[in-house]
Amino acid sequence: MSVEGPERFTGGCLCGAVQYKVRDEFRYAMNCHCSQCRRATGSAFKPFGGIERDKFTVATGAENLSIDGTPDSALSDTHWA
């Protein structure tokens, strides 16, 4: 992830199929220590954060994403495919 000015970050998935830009206005940031997150990262935790969709922009690779739940729902999750 790189900083693009004082309020925007850019990043993407490890394979490069998806690139994104996000405003630095996260509602929360946490570390999950569940067995699935430990397995996914190979470490003791997985950091993650939550932000409103309108502050998150997919720059490239939107066709490689899947959304679980209703896109406008607070309970939906976006995943790299």
N, C-alpha and C positions, 0 to 999 in steps of 0.2 A: 504494500500500500504506500502510496506517495502523497505528499501534501501538495495541493494545487491552490495556492493562496491561503489566507487565514481561515477560511470557512469550508473548504471543499477538499475531499479526499478522493483519490482514484485507486482502483484495485481490480482484481479479477480472480478467476479460478486458476488453479495450478496449471491446467492444460492450455490456458489462453483462449478457450472458446467463448468466454464471457468477460467483458470489461464493464466496469461501472464507475459512476461518480456519485458521491453522497455528501450532503451537507453535514457539518459537524454540529448536529442538533439532536443527538441521540436521546431518547426518553429514558433509557436505562442501559447499563452495561454490566455483565455478570460473567462469572466463571462457572461452568457446569462440571460436576465431578461424577456424573453417572457413568456406568460401565460402557454405554454406547459412545459417549463423547471421549472417554479415555481411550477406547479402542480406535476411534476415528483419528485421533491426533497422536497416539503413541506417547502421551504424556499424562500427567495427573489431572488435567482439566482441559476444557475447551472454552476459550473466551467467545462471547457473542454479545450483540447489542440489538436494541429495538428502535425503530424509527418509522415515522409515517411514510407511506409509499410515495407521496408527492415530493419528498426530499431525497429520494433514491432514484437515480436515472441509470438505465442500462444503456451504455454507449454502443456496444456491439454484442452480438450473440443472443439476442432475445429469443430466437427460435430454439435455443438450447436450454431454456428454463421451463420448469413446470411449477404450477401453483396448486397447492393442496388447500381445499376449502374455497370459500367465495372470495374473489379478489378484493372486495371492499370490506371483508370481515376482519375484525380484530384478531381472530383466531386462525387466519390463514398463514401459511408458510410458503416461501419461495425457495426452490432448490435448483442447484445446477443439475442438469440432466446428464 
